[in-house]
Amino acid sequence: MTSKSVQSGNKSLWREIKRHRSVYFLLIIPLAYYIIFKYLPIWNGQIAFKDFMPLDGVLGSRWIGLDNFKTFIHSFYFAELLRNTLFYSFGKLLVSVPAAIILSVTIYECAWRKLAKLVQTMAYLPHFLSWVIMYGILLTLLAPGDGIINDVIKAFGGEPVAFLTNTKTFPWIVILSDAWKEMGWSAIIFIAALIGIDPSLFEAAIVEGATAPQRVWYITLPSIRPVIVIVVLLRLGTIMDAGFNQMFMLYSIPVYSVADIIDTWVYRQGLLQFQFGLATAVGIFKGVIGLVLILVSNQLVKKLTDSSLF
């Protein structure tokens, strides 16, 4: 390639950038967000390997190698924290994703468009509510004294159930409330994929006499399978994040044994007790696990199907 062709290519590139400058201006805010809050903090990740002292700073703190990682792994609660975190993460994955798929297919197949829009709006509205508000709603529904559900149970002669302080019911409240809050928002991705399906496929299936369930099973679901695979793989990357905000609002001392996850432990041990190096080490530990899960699962999916993340 000659120098003239390189210069010509550079000029052409700059002309295109100048032509679409409004689009590039829109990228400034998200780029600034990722640079400031995602990439620059990587420099401070080295405190995971140090006995970090705020007065000494990042560079001045004493190097201790893997001691912070050993402190976490050898913690008395490590096995319990890991078990609870994985249980809630996989539980939410197994419930929320199928629920979002079912909701999106139902909305897409609904012949009454006004009803479909109403259901879609009502379904993704909880996503915009904070877990503080969601906790108030759950308390109104599930409180043992005057909760609506317990009032129904008592009306039929049953005994009230302390859903939020019972170790048997609490995990299901966490998983189902997360599905209730997030499945509508997650369904938007699948609805966008459904809109892209060629309508002639459905028309041909109707001509051949395929029923609605058959059209869903043999056309709709296979058509959005690549999107489902990508969503699941991306969720696997955050499998060690079981939802700190939700758990912090819902859990209490009676359910610590089934509610305490890695993030809540880090909050108490790493932040409240100013063990920033320990908190950073746990963050790196979670990131490595998520990366390994994505790489392994992506390779397995690539071998078994024709869809993959990369």
C-alpha positions in Angstrom: 0.0 0.0 0.0 1.5 3.4 -1.1 1.7 6.5 1.1 -0.8 8.2 -1.3 -3.4 5.5 -0.8 -2.9 5.7 3.0 -3.4 9.5 2.9 -6.4 9.1 0.7 -7.9 6.5 3.1 -7.3 8.8 6.1 -9.0 11.7 4.4 -11.9 9.5 3.5 -12.2 8.4 7.1 -12.1 12.0 8.4 -14.7 13.0 5.9 -17.0 10.2 7.1 -16.4 11.2 10.7 -17.2 14.8 10.0 -20.3 13.8 8.0 -21.6 11.8 10.9 -20.2 14.0 13.7 -23.6 14.2 15.5 -23.5 10.4 16.0 -20.0 10.6 17.4 -21.0 13.4 19.7 -23.6 11.0 21.2 -20.8 8.6 22.0 -19.0 11.1 24.2 -21.1 10.5 27.3 -21.0 6.7 27.3 -17.3 6.7 26.5 -16.6 9.1 29.3 -18.7 6.9 31.7 -16.8 3.8 30.8 -13.4 5.5 30.9 -14.0 7.2 34.3 -15.9 4.5 36.1 -14.7 1.3 34.4 -11.2 1.7 33.1 -9.5 4.3 35.3 -10.4 2.3 38.5 -8.4 -0.7 37.1 -5.3 1.2 38.3 -6.5 1.0 41.9 -7.2 -2.7 41.5 -3.6 -3.3 42.7 -4.7 -2.7 46.3 -6.1 -6.2 46.2 -2.5 -7.3 46.6 -1.6 -4.7 49.3 -2.3 -3.8 52.9 -4.0 -0.7 51.7 -3.8 2.3 54.0 -5.6 5.5 52.8 -3.0 7.8 54.3 -0.2 5.9 52.4 -2.1 5.8 49.1 -2.2 3.1 46.5 1.6 3.2 45.7 2.7 3.7 49.3 0.8 0.8 50.8 2.7 -2.4 51.7 2.7 -5.3 49.2 1.2 -8.5 50.7 0.7 -10.6 47.6 -2.3 -13.0 47.8 -3.0 -12.5 51.5 -6.4 -10.8 50.9 -7.5 -13.6 48.6 -6.5 -16.1 51.2 -8.4 -14.2 53.9 -11.5 -14.4 51.8 -11.1 -18.1 50.8 -10.2 -19.2 54.3 -13.1 -17.3 55.8 -15.4 -19.3 58.0 -18.4 -18.2 55.8 -16.7 -18.7 52.4 -18.6 -22.0 51.5 -21.9 -20.6 52.7 -21.4 -17.3 50.8 -20.4 -19.1 47.6 -23.3 -21.5 47.9 -25.9 -18.8 48.5 -24.5 -16.6 45.7 -24.5 -19.3 43.1 -28.0 -20.5 44.2 -29.6 -17.1 43.8 -27.7 -16.3 40.6 -28.6 -19.6 38.8 -32.1 -19.5 40.3 -32.7 -16.0 38.9 -31.2 -17.1 35.5 -33.4 -20.3 35.3 -36.6 -18.3 36.3 -36.1 -14.9 34.8 -34.9 -15.7 31.3 -37.7 -18.3 30.5 -40.3 -15.9 32.1 -39.0 -13.1 29.8 -39.1 -15.3 26.8 -42.7 -16.5 27.5 -43.8 -12.9 28.2 -42.2 -11.6 24.9 -43.8 -14.4 22.8 -47.2 -13.8 24.5 -47.0 -10.1 23.7 -45.8 -10.8 20.1 -48.6 -13.3 19.4 -51.3 -11.2 21.0 -53.8 -10.2 18.3 -55.2 -7.3 20.3 -52.4 -4.8 20.0 -53.8 -2.4 22.7 -53.8 -5.2 25.2 -50.3 -6.2 24.2 -49.0 -2.6 24.7 -50.8 -2.4 28.1 -49.3 -5.7 29.3 -45.8 -4.7 28.1 -46.0 -1.3 29.8 -47.2 -2.8 33.1 -44.6 -5.6 32.9 -41.5 -3.4 32.5 -42.7 -0.7 34.9 -41.3 -2.4 38.0 -37.8 -2.2 36.5 -37.8 1.5 37.2 -38.7 1.1 40.9 -35.9 0.9 43.4 -35.6 -2.1 45.7 -36.5 0.3 48.6 -39.9 0.7 47.0 -40.1 -2.9 46.0 -39.4 -3.9 49.6 -42.3 -1.7 50.8 -44.6 -3.5 48.2 -43.4 -6.9 49.3 -43.9 -6.0 53.0 -47.5 -4.9 52.2 -48.1 -8.2 50.5 -46.2 -10.6 52.8 -46.2 -9.1 56.3 -47.2 -11.8 58.8 -49.5 -9.4 60.7 -51.5 -7.5 58.1 -50.1 -8.6 54.8 -52.6 -9.1 52.0 -51.5 -12.7 51.3 -51.5 -13.6 55.0 -55.0 -12.1 55.3 -56.1 -14.4 52.6 -54.4 -17.4 54.3 -56.1 -16.5 57.6 -59.5 -16.1 55.9 -59.3 -19.7 54.8 -58.4 -20.8 58.4 -54.6 -21.1 57.9 -51.8 -19.8 60.0 -49.9 -16.6 58.9 -46.5 -17.2 57.4 -43.4 -14.9 58.0 -42.3 -15.1 54.4 -39.4 -12.7 54.8 -37.9 -14.2 58.0 -38.4 -17.8 57.2 -35.4 -19.7 55.8 -37.6 -21.9 53.7 -39.7 -19.2 52.0 -37.1 -16.4 51.8 -35.0 -17.8 48.8 -38.2 -18.2 46.7 -39.3 -14.6 47.6 -35.9 -13.3 46.4 -36.0 -15.3 43.1 -39.6 -14.6 42.2 -39.5 -10.9 43.2 -36.5 -10.4 41.0 -38.3 -12.1 38.1 -41.3 -9.9 38.7 -39.2 -6.8 38.7 -36.9 -7.5 35.7 -38.7 -9.9 33.3 -40.6 -7.1 31.6 -37.4 -5.2 30.9 -35.6 -8.3 29.7 -38.5 -9.1 27.4 -37.7 -6.0 25.3 -34.6 -7.7 23.9 -36.6 -10.7 22.8 -39.5 -8.7 21.4 -37.0 -6.8 19.2 -35.7 -10.2 18.0 -39.2 -11.4 17.3 -40.0 -8.4 15.2 -37.2 -9.3 12.9 -38.6 -12.7 12.0 -39.7 -13.0 8.4 -43.6 -12.9 8.4 -43.7 -15.2 5.3 -42.6 -18.0 7.6 -45.7 -17.7 9.7 -47.9 -17.3 6.6 -46.4 -20.5 5.1 -47.0 -22.4 8.3 -50.6 -21.2 8.5 -51.2 -22.4 4.9 -49.7 -25.8 5.9 -52.1 -26.0 8.8 -49.7 -25.4 11.7 -51.4 -24.4 15.0 -50.3 -21.5 17.1 -48.2 -23.6 19.6 -46.5 -25.3 16.6 -45.6 -22.0 15.0 -44.1 -20.8 18.3 -42.2 -24.1 18.8 -40.9 -24.6 15.2 -40.5 -20.9 14.0 -40.5 -18.4 16.8 -38.2 -20.0 19.3 -35.6 -21.3 16.8 -35.5 -17.8 15.2 -34.6 -16.1 18.4 -32.3 -18.8 19.6 -29.1 -16.8 18.9 -30.4 -13.9 21.0 -31.3 -16.3 23.8 -27.8 -17.8 23.7 -26.2 -14.3 23.9 -28.4 -13.2 26.8 -27.6 -16.4 28.8 -23.9 -16.1 28.1 -23.9 -12.4 29.2 -25.8 -13.4 32.4 -23.2 -16.1 33.1 -20.5 -13.4 33.1 -22.2 -11.8 36.1 -23.1 -15.0 37.8 -21.2 -14.0 41.0 -23.4 -10.9 41.3 -26.6 -12.2 43.1 -28.1 -8.7 43.5 -26.7 -6.7 46.4 -29.4 -4.0 46.4 -32.2 -6.6 46.6 -30.5 -8.7 49.2 -29.5 -5.7 51.3 -33.1 -4.6 51.5 -34.7 -8.0 52.1 -32.4 -9.9 54.3 -32.3 -9.9 58.1 -30.5 -11.7 60.9 -33.0 -14.7 61.0 -32.3 -15.6 57.4 -28.5 -14.8 57.3 -27.8 -18.5 56.7 -29.6 -18.5 53.4 -29.4 -14.8 52.5 -25.8 -13.8 53.1 -24.1 -13.5 49.7 -20.6 -12.4 48.7 -21.5 -8.8 48.1 -23.3 -8.4 51.5 -20.2 -10.0 53.3 -17.9 -7.6 51.4 -20.1 -4.7 52.5 -19.8 -5.6 56.1 -16.2 -6.8 56.2 -14.6 -4.8 53.4 -16.3 -1.4 53.6 -17.8 -1.0 57.1 -14.5 -2.2 58.6 -12.4 -0.3 56.0 -10.7 -3.4 54.5 -10.6 -1.9 51.0 -7.9 -4.3 49.9 -10.1 -7.3 50.9 -13.1 -5.8 49.1 -11.0 -5.3 45.9 -9.6 -8.8 46.1 -13.2 -10.2 46.2 -14.1 -8.1 43.2 -11.2 -9.5 41.2 -12.1 -13.0 42.3 -15.7 -12.6 41.1 -14.5 -11.1 37.8 -12.1 -14.0 37.1 -14.8 -16.5 37.8 -17.2 -14.7 35.5 -14.6 -14.5 32.7 -13.9 -18.2 33.0 -17.6 -19.1 32.9 -18.1 -17.0 29.8 -15.2 -18.5 27.9 -16.0 -22.1 28.8 -19.7 -21.8 28.2 -19.1 -19.9 24.9 -16.9 -22.7 23.6 -19.4 -25.4 24.7 -22.3 -23.5 22.9 -20.1 -23.0 19.8 -19.5 -26.8 19.6 -23.2 -27.7 20.2 -24.9 -25.1 18.2 -24.2 -22.5 15.5 -24.6 -19.6 17.9 -22.0 -18.0 20.2 -21.0 -14.7 21.7 -17.7 -14.5 19.8 
